[in-house]
Amino acid sequence: AACARRALADREAEGMPPWNLEGPKVVKILAWKATPKSWSKKKRQEHHLALCIGKPDNDNMEKVVWDALNGIAYKDDSQIGKNFAEKWWRSDLDDTEYPCGYVEVRVFDLEREK
């Protein structure tokens, strides 16, 4: 949420309009996890950019992100009409800089079908 608030402040400082909080939304979440250092180099390379299964569950990850963006990217997470959540391994992440990996979130206005 702090990053989203900072992005919103940056938009305002650059004279850009605030995000549209109205209407239905699409949320795409990409979570990147560092492959464990305990894995062999071969195993780390095999898992680079491969889908990651395991904890946290996608539904738990989504709910944390959705709640954090209430009032920032939309008025309420009940506006989310479509969502995607994916978890991926990255063997090139520095696990000292990103010990838990990182998450990318994109929010779009959901185009209404005519």
C-alpha positions as CSV (number, residue, x, y, z in Angstrom):
1,A,0.0,0.0,0.0
2,A,2.9,2.4,0.7
3,C,4.2,1.9,-2.9
4,A,0.7,2.6,-4.3
5,R,0.4,5.7,-2.2
6,R,3.8,6.9,-3.4
7,A,2.8,6.2,-7.0
8,L,-0.4,8.2,-6.5
9,A,1.6,11.1,-5.0
10,D,4.0,10.9,-8.0
11,R,1.1,11.2,-10.4
12,E,-0.2,14.2,-8.6
13,A,3.2,15.9,-8.5
14,E,3.5,15.4,-12.3
15,G,0.1,17.0,-12.8
16,M,-1.5,13.8,-13.9
17,P,-5.1,13.1,-12.9
18,P,-5.7,10.7,-10.0
19,W,-6.7,7.2,-10.8
20,N,-10.3,6.5,-11.7
21,L,-11.7,4.9,-8.5
22,E,-15.2,4.3,-10.1
23,G,-16.5,1.3,-12.0
24,P,-15.5,-2.3,-12.4
25,K,-11.8,-3.3,-12.3
26,V,-9.4,-6.0,-13.4
27,V,-6.5,-6.8,-11.1
28,K,-3.5,-8.7,-12.2
29,I,-1.0,-9.9,-9.6
30,L,2.4,-11.4,-10.4
31,A,4.4,-12.7,-7.5
32,W,8.1,-13.4,-8.0
33,K,10.0,-15.7,-5.6
34,A,13.7,-16.3,-5.5
35,T,14.7,-19.9,-5.9
36,P,16.2,-21.1,-2.7
37,K,20.0,-20.9,-2.4
38,S,19.9,-24.4,-0.9
39,W,18.9,-25.8,-4.3
40,S,21.6,-27.0,-6.7
41,K,22.6,-24.6,-9.6
42,K,21.0,-27.0,-12.0
43,K,17.7,-27.1,-10.1
44,R,17.7,-23.3,-9.8
45,Q,18.2,-23.0,-13.6
46,E,15.4,-25.5,-14.3
47,H,13.0,-23.5,-12.2
48,H,13.9,-20.1,-13.6
49,L,10.6,-18.4,-14.8
50,A,8.6,-21.5,-14.0
51,L,5.3,-21.4,-12.2
52,C,5.6,-21.7,-8.5
53,I,3.3,-23.8,-6.4
54,G,3.0,-23.7,-2.7
55,K,2.5,-21.1,0.0
56,P,1.1,-18.5,0.0
57,D,-2.1,-19.6,-1.6
58,N,-3.2,-17.4,-4.5
59,D,-6.5,-16.5,-2.8
60,N,-4.7,-15.4,0.4
61,M,-2.3,-13.3,-1.7
62,E,-5.1,-11.7,-3.7
63,K,-7.1,-10.7,-0.6
64,V,-4.0,-9.0,1.0
65,V,-3.4,-7.0,-2.2
66,W,-7.1,-6.2,-2.7
67,D,-7.5,-4.9,0.8
68,A,-4.3,-2.8,0.6
69,L,-5.5,-1.0,-2.5
70,N,-9.0,-0.1,-1.1
71,G,-9.4,3.7,-1.5
72,I,-6.2,3.9,-3.6
73,A,-6.9,2.0,-6.9
74,Y,-10.7,1.6,-6.3
75,K,-13.2,2.6,-3.7
76,D,-13.7,-1.0,-2.6
77,D,-12.4,-4.4,-3.6
78,S,-16.0,-5.4,-4.4
79,Q,-15.5,-3.6,-7.7
80,I,-13.0,-6.2,-8.9
81,G,-14.9,-8.1,-11.6
82,K,-11.9,-10.0,-13.1
83,N,-8.6,-11.1,-11.5
84,F,-5.5,-13.0,-12.2
85,A,-2.8,-14.1,-9.8
86,E,0.3,-16.0,-10.7
87,K,3.4,-17.0,-8.8
88,W,6.7,-17.5,-10.6
89,W,10.3,-18.6,-9.6
90,R,13.2,-16.4,-10.5
91,S,16.8,-17.8,-10.2
92,D,18.3,-14.3,-10.8
93,L,16.8,-12.6,-7.7
94,D,19.2,-11.6,-5.0
95,D,17.6,-13.2,-1.9
96,T,19.4,-10.8,0.3
97,E,17.8,-7.8,-1.5
98,Y,14.5,-9.6,-2.1
99,P,14.3,-12.2,0.7
100,C,10.6,-12.8,0.1
101,G,10.6,-12.0,-3.6
102,Y,8.4,-9.2,-4.8
103,V,4.9,-8.6,-6.2
104,E,3.8,-6.6,-9.2
105,V,0.2,-5.4,-9.3
106,R,-1.7,-3.8,-12.2
107,V,-5.2,-2.5,-12.0
108,F,-7.2,-1.7,-15.1
109,D,-10.7,-0.4,-15.8
110,L,-12.9,-3.3,-16.9
111,E,-14.4,-2.5,-20.2
112,R,-18.0,-3.2,-20.3
113,E,-19.2,-5.4,-23.1
114,K,-21.8,-3.8,-25.4
